[in-house]
Amino acid sequence: MSATAPASFRLAKRLDDVGFSDIVQIRNRVMELRARGAAVYQFEGGEPYRPTPDYIKQAVTAALQENKTRYAPSSGIPELRRAIVDKLRTRNHIDAKEENVIVVNGGMQGLFGAFQSTIDPGDDVLIFSPYWTPIKDLVAHCGGRLVPVPTDEARAEGFRPTLARYATAKTRAIYFNTPTNPSGVVFTRAEAEEVAGLAIDRDLVVVADEAYEDIVYEGEQVSIASLPGMSERTITTFTLSKSYAMTGWRIGYAVATQPWMAGLAKSTLYSSNGVSTPTQWAALAALTTESDFLETSRAAYRERRDLLVSGLNELGFTCAPPAGAFYAFPDVTSINSDSRKAAEILLDKAQVATVPGVVFGPHGEGHVRFSFSTSIETIQGGLESMRRNL
């Protein structure tokens, strides 16, 4: 604040602990290098490499031609909500009704509404770590506190006792993301049942994030809301971004019962007042058109995963194959135990752009995140550059 600025020129205190994405800063560095003529192998991104399927693009074109451009109900057009209910029942085994579904602007708005609906200042939220960074800021916006629970510890010692050790009298909710970003862990049914059991015993709410539900290579995708006693205490958020290569379309949905649905509806109504109407018709096509897009995408990601993970292990970066999502999270302590410095070395010496593991919480230190949602040529080129230059 300048010396002459009025005292009223300050941000609201609720934003004091809300930050910006480290990944944006990394992308800016990549752009600087490219502006100087350097070839950079980009693995820092987090979106599908494939274009949106033609049948989805044709659906939005048809909606525009048919003048389906007026305000839609703030919870979503009825046709889309019915299709979502069918999908939830058949694929996620969640016994939802139309009144349990709201269409939102991507998974982020669903998560924003979920935390706004459940977290008060001073509340604690348990989260398996390493974790997707924006969750910290979504919780901070509510005045809550994120409590990281090491995923490795939970898997070694049991989810229920581990969560119980980190829970406090102020614990209000658990964030449950599977498959996980950044590590690609897919929680098993038994692990989800342990989380559910503790949530029921402690009367906690679960915010479930299933952004990568369709990108699973090993194991099964278990929606925690489908487990006994969990539908009424779970807010589950979904997005079409990763499944259907629709990141820029900004559309997703959330499923919950009351009173959580009232909170989701209010947060959507008074932030965006709903989702673009033509985009909703495109989402309807995504969910109802018969296509092999999900299967062919999964096969292509698996090929890329295997190529990258094999190459990373050959370079001495210990990396278990992720069971889901499209990220590898290798140990890079052989370069530097400080993941920020390791990422800098990879970028400066090999022109390989990654994300430092510490960005994803303290339990990510010593790792970096590679996205293998890119071309085979980029993966091969990046591996060869690391072989030559490290």
C-alpha positions in Angstrom: 0.0 0.0 0.0 1.4 3.4 -0.9 1.9 6.1 1.7 -1.0 8.1 0.2 -3.5 5.3 -0.2 -6.6 5.5 2.0 -6.7 3.1 4.9 -9.8 1.5 3.4 -7.7 0.4 0.4 -7.0 -3.1 1.7 -8.2 -6.6 0.9 -10.7 -8.3 3.2 -9.0 -10.3 5.9 -10.5 -13.5 4.6 -8.0 -13.3 1.7 -4.9 -12.9 3.9 -4.0 -16.6 3.8 -5.2 -17.2 0.2 -2.3 -17.4 -2.2 -1.7 -17.9 -5.9 -0.7 -21.0 -7.8 3.0 -21.9 -7.9 2.4 -23.6 -11.2 1.6 -20.2 -12.8 5.0 -19.0 -11.8 6.6 -22.1 -13.3 4.7 -21.5 -16.6 5.9 -17.9 -16.6 9.5 -19.1 -16.3 8.9 -21.6 -19.2 7.6 -18.7 -21.4 10.7 -16.6 -20.6 13.0 -19.5 -21.7 11.0 -20.0 -24.9 11.1 -16.3 -25.6 14.9 -16.6 -25.5 14.7 -19.4 -28.1 15.2 -22.4 -25.7 13.4 -25.7 -26.4 11.5 -26.7 -23.2 10.0 -30.1 -22.5 6.9 -29.3 -20.6 5.7 -31.7 -18.0 4.2 -29.1 -15.5 0.7 -29.0 -17.0 -2.4 -30.6 -15.7 -4.8 -31.0 -18.6 -5.6 -33.6 -21.3 -3.4 -33.5 -24.4 -6.3 -34.6 -26.6 -8.8 -32.1 -28.1 -12.4 -32.1 -27.1 -14.3 -34.8 -29.1 -16.1 -33.5 -32.2 -19.5 -34.8 -31.0 -19.3 -32.4 -28.0 -18.3 -29.5 -30.1 -21.1 -30.2 -32.5 -23.5 -30.2 -29.6 -22.6 -26.7 -28.5 -22.8 -25.5 -32.2 -26.3 -27.0 -32.4 -27.3 -25.3 -29.1 -26.3 -22.0 -30.5 -28.1 -22.5 -33.8 -31.2 -23.5 -31.8 -31.0 -20.3 -29.7 -30.4 -22.3 -26.5 -28.7 -19.2 -25.1 -31.0 -17.9 -22.4 -30.7 -18.1 -18.7 -30.8 -21.7 -17.4 -31.9 -22.7 -13.9 -29.0 -21.9 -11.6 -28.8 -25.6 -10.7 -28.6 -26.7 -14.3 -30.9 -27.6 -17.2 -33.2 -30.5 -16.3 -32.0 -32.7 -19.2 -28.4 -32.6 -18.0 -29.3 -33.1 -14.3 -31.3 -36.2 -15.3 -28.3 -37.6 -17.3 -26.0 -36.9 -14.4 -28.3 -38.8 -12.0 -28.3 -41.8 -14.5 -24.5 -41.7 -14.6 -24.2 -41.4 -10.8 -26.4 -44.4 -10.3 -24.9 -46.7 -12.9 -21.2 -45.8 -12.7 -20.7 -44.4 -9.2 -23.4 -46.4 -7.4 -24.6 -43.2 -5.7 -28.4 -43.3 -5.2 -28.9 -39.7 -6.3 -32.0 -37.8 -7.3 -32.3 -34.7 -9.4 -32.6 -32.5 -6.4 -29.3 -33.9 -5.2 -27.4 -32.6 -8.3 -26.1 -29.1 -9.2 -24.2 -28.1 -12.3 -21.2 -25.9 -11.6 -18.4 -24.1 -13.4 -15.8 -26.9 -13.3 -14.7 -29.0 -10.3 -13.2 -25.9 -8.7 -16.6 -24.2 -8.2 -18.0 -27.4 -6.8 -15.2 -27.6 -4.2 -15.5 -23.9 -3.4 -19.2 -24.4 -2.7 -18.5 -27.6 -0.7 -16.1 -25.9 1.7 -18.2 -22.7 1.9 -21.1 -24.9 2.9 -19.3 -26.8 5.6 -16.3 -24.9 7.1 -16.5 -22.2 9.7 -13.5 -20.1 10.9 -11.4 -22.2 13.3 -12.5 -25.6 11.8 -9.9 -28.2 10.9 -10.0 -30.2 7.6 -8.1 -33.5 7.3 -6.4 -34.0 4.0 -4.2 -36.9 2.7 -0.8 -35.5 1.8 0.7 -34.8 -0.7 -2.4 -33.0 -1.9 -3.7 -30.8 -4.7 -2.5 -27.3 -3.7 -5.7 -25.2 -4.2 -7.4 -27.1 -1.4 -5.3 -25.2 1.2 -6.5 -21.9 -0.2 -10.1 -23.0 -0.5 -10.1 -23.9 3.2 -8.2 -20.7 4.1 -10.9 -18.7 2.4 -13.3 -20.1 4.9 -11.0 -19.3 7.8 -10.4 -23.0 8.3 -7.1 -24.9 8.9 -5.8 -27.7 6.7 -4.3 -30.7 8.6 -2.1 -32.9 6.4 -2.3 -36.6 7.0 0.6 -38.5 5.3 -0.8 -41.0 2.8 2.2 -43.3 3.2 1.6 -43.4 6.9 -2.1 -44.1 6.5 -1.4 -47.0 4.1 1.3 -48.5 6.4 -0.5 -48.1 9.7 -4.2 -48.1 8.7 -6.4 -45.2 7.6 -8.7 -45.2 10.6 -6.1 -45.0 13.4 -3.9 -42.6 11.4 -6.8 -40.2 10.8 -7.8 -40.5 14.5 -4.2 -39.4 15.5 -4.4 -36.3 13.4 -8.0 -35.4 14.2 -8.7 -32.7 16.8 -11.7 -31.4 18.7 -12.0 -28.8 15.9 -12.0 -31.3 13.0 -15.0 -30.7 10.8 -14.3 -32.5 7.5 -12.1 -34.8 5.5 -11.1 -34.1 1.9 -11.0 -37.3 0.0 -9.4 -37.2 -3.5 -9.1 -40.4 -5.6 -7.3 -40.8 -7.9 -5.0 -38.3 -6.3 -3.2 -35.4 -7.7 -0.1 -35.3 -7.6 0.8 -38.9 -6.8 -1.8 -40.9 -8.8 -2.7 -43.0 -5.8 -6.1 -44.8 -6.1 -7.5 -45.5 -2.7 -8.9 -49.1 -2.4 -12.5 -50.0 -1.3 -11.1 -51.1 2.1 -9.3 -47.8 2.6 -12.4 -45.8 1.6 -14.4 -47.9 4.1 -11.9 -47.0 6.9 -12.3 -43.3 6.1 -16.0 -43.6 6.0 -16.1 -45.4 9.4 -14.1 -42.7 11.1 -16.3 -40.0 9.5 -19.4 -41.6 10.8 -17.9 -42.2 14.3 -16.7 -38.6 14.6 -19.7 -37.1 12.8 -17.5 -35.5 10.1 -18.4 -34.3 6.6 -16.5 -35.7 3.6 -15.7 -33.5 0.6 -14.9 -36.1 -2.2 -13.1 -35.0 -5.3 -13.4 -37.4 -8.2 -11.9 -35.3 -11.0 -9.8 -38.2 -12.4 -12.5 -40.9 -11.9 -12.2 -42.1 -15.5 -8.4 -42.3 -15.6 -7.7 -45.5 -13.5 -5.2 -48.1 -14.6 -5.1 -50.5 -11.6 -7.8 -51.1 -9.0 -11.3 -49.7 -9.0 -12.7 -46.2 -8.6 -14.8 -46.2 -5.4 -17.1 -43.3 -4.7 -17.1 -42.9 -0.9 -20.7 -41.5 -1.1 -21.8 -44.9 -2.3 -20.8 -46.6 1.0 -23.4 -47.3 3.7 -24.2 -44.2 5.8 -22.1 -41.9 3.6 -24.5 -40.3 1.1 -25.9 -37.9 3.7 -22.5 -36.7 4.9 -20.6 -36.5 1.6 -20.4 -33.7 -1.0 -18.9 -35.2 -4.1 -17.5 -33.0 -6.9 -17.0 -34.1 -10.5 -15.7 -32.4 -13.6 -15.9 -33.1 -17.3 -12.5 -31.4 -17.7 -10.2 -34.5 -17.4 -12.5 -37.2 -18.7 -13.7 -35.4 -21.9 -10.8 -33.0 -22.5 -13.0 -30.1 -21.6 -10.8 -28.0 -19.3 -11.6 -24.7 -20.9 -15.3 -25.3 -21.0 -15.5 -24.9 -17.3 -18.2 -27.4 -16.4 -18.7 -30.0 -13.7 -21.3 -31.0 -11.1 -21.7 -31.8 -7.5 -23.9 -34.3 -5.7 -25.1 -33.9 -2.1 -28.2 -34.1 0.2 -29.5 -31.3 2.4 -28.4 -29.1 4.0 -25.3 -29.2 1.9 -27.2 -28.8 -1.4 -28.7 -25.5 -0.1 -25.1 -24.2 0.5 -23.9 -25.3 -2.9 -27.0 -23.6 -4.5 -26.3 -20.4 -2.7 -22.6 -20.3 -3.4 -23.3 -20.9 -7.1 -26.2 -18.5 -7.3 -24.3 -15.6 -5.8 -21.0 -16.2 -7.6 -21.8 -17.1 -11.2 -25.6 -17.6 -11.2 -25.1 -20.9 -13.0 -23.3 -22.3 -16.0 -23.3 -21.2 -19.6 -26.4 -22.7 -21.2 -24.8 -23.8 -24.5 -22.0 -25.5 -22.5 -24.6 -27.5 -20.6 -25.9 -28.9 -23.8 -22.4 -29.9 -24.7 -22.0 -31.6 -21.4 -25.2 -33.5 -22.0 -23.7 -34.8 -25.2 -20.5 -35.8 -23.4 -22.5 -37.9 -20.9 -25.0 -39.5 -23.3 -23.2 -40.1 -26.6 -21.9 -43.6 -27.2 -18.2 -43.3 -27.8 -14.9 -45.0 -27.1 -13.2 -41.7 -26.0 -12.8 -42.7 -22.4 -11.3 -46.1 -23.2 -8.9 -44.8 -25.9 -7.8 -42.0 -23.6 -7.1 -44.3 -20.8 -5.0 -46.6 -23.1 -3.1 -43.7 -24.4 -2.3 -42.4 -20.9 -1.2 -45.9 -19.8 1.3 -46.0 -22.8 2.6 -42.6 -21.8 2.8 -43.6 -18.1 4.8 -46.7 -18.8 7.2 -44.9 -21.1 7.9 -42.0 -18.6 8.0 -44.1 -15.5 10.4 -46.6 -17.0 12.7 -43.8 -18.2 12.6 -42.0 -14.8 13.6 -45.2 -13.0 16.4 -45.8 -15.5 17.7 -42.3 -14.6 17.7 -43.2 -10.9 14.6 -41.4 -10.0 12.6 -44.0 -8.0 9.0 -43.8 -9.2 6.2 -46.3 -8.7 3.7 -46.5 -11.6 0.7 -44.3 -10.6 -2.6 -46.3 -10.5 -4.6 -43.4 -11.7 -4.6 -39.8 -13.1 -1.8 -38.7 -15.4 1.0 -37.7 -13.1 4.3 -39.3 -12.1 5.8 -38.3 -8.7 9.4 -39.5 -8.6 11.9 -39.2 -5.9 14.5 -36.7 -7.1 16.7 -36.5 -4.0 19.6 -37.8 -6.1 19.6 -34.3 -7.7 18.7 -32.3 -4.6 16.7 -32.9 -1.5 15.1 -29.5 -1.9 12.4 -30.1 -4.5 12.4 -26.5 -5.6 16.1 -26.6 -6.3 15.7 -30.0 -8.0 13.0 -28.6 -10.3 15.3 -25.6 -11.1 18.1 -28.0 -12.0 15.9 -30.0 -14.3 14.7 -26.8 -16.0 18.1 -25.1 -16.3 20.2 -28.1 -17.3 17.8 -30.3 -19.2 15.0 -27.8 -20.2 12.5 -30.1 -18.5 9.7 -28.3 -16.7 8.2 -30.0 -13.7 6.4 -28.9 -10.4 8.3 -29.1 -7.1 6.8 -31.7 -4.8 6.8 -29.3 -1.8 4.1 -27.3 -3.6 1.8 -30.2 -2.8 2.5 -30.0 0.9 5.3 -31.0 3.2 5.0 -34.7 2.4 5.8 -33.9 -1.3 9.3 -32.7 -0.5 12.0 -34.6 -2.3 9.8 -35.3 -5.3 8.7 -33.4 -8.4 5.5 -33.9 -10.5 5.7 -34.9 -14.1 2.5 -34.8 -16.2 2.5 -37.5 -18.9 -0.5 -35.9 -20.5 1.6 -34.9 -23.5 2.9 -36.3 -26.7 5.1 -39.4 -26.9 7.7 -37.2 -28.6 7.8 -34.8 -25.7 8.3 -37.7 -23.2 11.0 -39.2 -25.3 12.7 -35.9 -25.9 12.6 -35.0 -22.2 14.0 -38.3 -21.1 16.8 -38.0 -23.6 17.6 -34.5 -22.5 17.9 -35.6 -18.9 20.1 -38.5 -19.9 22.5 -36.1 -21.7 22.5 -33.2 -19.3 22.1 -34.5 -15.8 
